[in-house]
């Protein structure tokens, strides 16, 4: 029987400090499922956020935000 499981390829998380992320070997795979630790969930969200960001400047904002969270309520 063939079993499929969704995974994310994990690149380095150096410098990312918005929330806790798991220490996973770069270019390894994180299997997604209901048994992820909170740090692994943080890693998955970080990876998806970085993957959907199209410019290096926007990626830099994920690592070090330029505006406070309060400023988003003013939009």
Secondary structure, DSSP 8 states (H G I E B T S, - for coil): ------EEEE---TT--SS------TTEEEE-STT--HHHHHHHHHHHHHHT--SHHHHHHHHS-SS-GGGGGG-
